[in-house]
Amino acid sequence: MKIVKSIFIVDDDPITVFGIKKVLKPMAQCDDVQIFQNGKEAFDALCDRSAKGGEIPAVIFLDINMPVMDGWDFLEELISLDLEQQITINMITSSIDPQDYQKWNSFKNRCHHALNFRNKPIFKIQYSDLGDLDLIP
Amino acid sequence: MLLDASDSWLEIFSLGQGPFDTVMIAQLYPRNGELRHSLSGNKTFSLRHYTRSSEGFRWYRSFFSPWFDENENVVGSLVQTDDITSEVEKELELERLANNLETISEVAQVGFWEYNRLTEEVHWCAQTKKIFQVPPSFRPDIKSGIEFYKPGHGRNTISMLVHQAMKNGRAFNVRLPIITAKGEERWIDLAGKPITKYGVPVKLFGTFQDVHEKVMAENKVEQHQQLLSSIIDSLPLTIHVKDLDSKRILVNKAECEALGMDPEALLGKDDYQLSDAETAQRAREGDLKVIRSLKPLSPMETEIQDKEGQSTNHLVSKIPLFDLSGKINGIIGIGMDITALKKKEDQLRNLINITAVQNKKLMNFAHIVSHNLRSHSANFSMLLKFLSNENDPRERENILSMLTQASDSLLETLENLNQVVDINTQIHLDKEPINLYSSIAKVAKNLSAFFEKSQVEIVNNIATDLQVHSVPAYLESIILNLLTNAVKYSSPDRSPRIVLEAEKQGDQIRFSVSDNGLGLDLGRYGDKVFGMYKTFHQGKESKGIGLYLIKNQIEAMGGSINVQSQVNQGSTFNVFFNEDESQ
């Protein structure tokens, strides 16, 4: 069980959110799990926390297709924030479009955050999804 | 022994006055042995002799007659000597002239011939005999002379010409084939001129010249030319040759046909006289480029208009034409008619465009289908896995309700997709003229409860008699979606106001729905506005299907839709109905 200070789940599909929460439970202990319906909500919250000196999430589960602001736009905005902390971002998508994979790859090379690409369905998560490779037994 | 002589005789032989007893007659002449022999024959004879002095040769002829006594015995000889110098000189001159003639004849390879009408004698010079390949001893007459000509045209012509020359005094100059004594067929140039005496032709005089090699060479050139022009004229390419001023000096049949003009109307003309200024300018520039670079110009597409204004497309190459010394002296233009090809290409390009659009649509649709179906199936498998591992009955309940939810949204998705497929697979659309104003009124009536709740003001500026061509169900769907969207995304700060307008624009009718609602950031969403499952406002029961559906419906009817919008000011959706029934 890993202790994570703060986790964001950004997805407009309640079933996926339910799933992520469920698979997180046995893996991580976190008192601060926040759910967002789209990138805009999550980004606003992140800015708010950053401005008020709050806890920046260590792990973000990020959907790609969302209304108002999609996952890619969220990533774009996040990079422009130039945060010091390294965030582990897990892109969760049902897309098997190679273009999405390429996009992920280019984002991965552009930022210092740890970017993972996870295809739905999510049955369980790995420690690497929680950002701590050193703790792998 | 000389007995007596006149003074003039003595002078000829440079002898003084007598006595002559020491002068022997025979010693006065050259070849005196011969003379002595002749004298002893007691017959009259003559002898030609000359003297040489500082003034040159003088020629004489001496007649020796026997001198008889009363008994008819020869006792001596009487000698009479005449000065024949001028006679001999004339003879020599004639000989020289004859020699000259022969030399000229030989050098120029021109033979002479002569026909005497009175004696019917024919004379050929040595060169003529050579031409006819007969031995020097050959004696021609008029009949054998004519028989040397090739039977048919040759022989008929010469017979007629000789006849006319003798009858009318007409000179002639003709090229005819002969068959020589050795059986060779050769071409000769034959000239004849009658010589008249008292106005009557008495003689024909003329020349022969063997021109066989020349004629053969000319024939060869002509044959080449014939071959070349046959090829040039039967090629399915337009060919012209221009001089350095871009004036045409040769055109082939195809070029004449393409321009719809006779060769005479084209030769000597430049492009400015044959086509519009712009085309001519381009052609001239191309020509100059070839003249300057001395290199062929790669094929260029050119449009050619004939006299009737019918235009054809040609792929024209320009090639420099060099003279024998290697200097450029013209341009060869070769054009291929690609009109049919071009038409095909246009059709093909059109088809490719349509296909590309269709393909893109299909890809997009396939993507949507796979993505949406996949996301549902992913949810199913995730939930089922959870369910199988779950023992807590309450959590199982929870998961089961979520499975029901997932199943419902899958059904809805399938229904949406089915609608889209329906629109795009309609091969025959039953478009009919529909009154736009009353269609809107009908939809508005159905939505009246919804509008009342939102306190919507609808301004319908559409002419009451305007008709659009549409599938009735599609038109209803379009109006319904645009009106509900306008209300759904209204601003909380303003009471919603919708303005409807329509106007004819060419063969289209523009129908616009403007609202004063939330508006869209088009710079950000732009092309996604009409995308499937694209939503832009939070929590408005948006499904991202309405605009996608009506875009498909409108495009299926040959129309289009666009949007203008400003965030927090409002949006205007413009629908263009295609009223051109030919499509």
Interface residues (C-beta under 8 A of the other chain):
Chain A: D13 P14 I15 T16 F18 G19 K22 Q37 N38 K40 E41 N65 P67 V68 D73 S94 S95 I96 D97 N119 K120 P121 I122 F123
Chain B: H367 S370 H371 R374 S375 A378 N379 S381 M382 L383 K385 F386 M402 Q405 A406 R524 Y533 K534 T535 F536 H537 Q538 G539 S542 G544
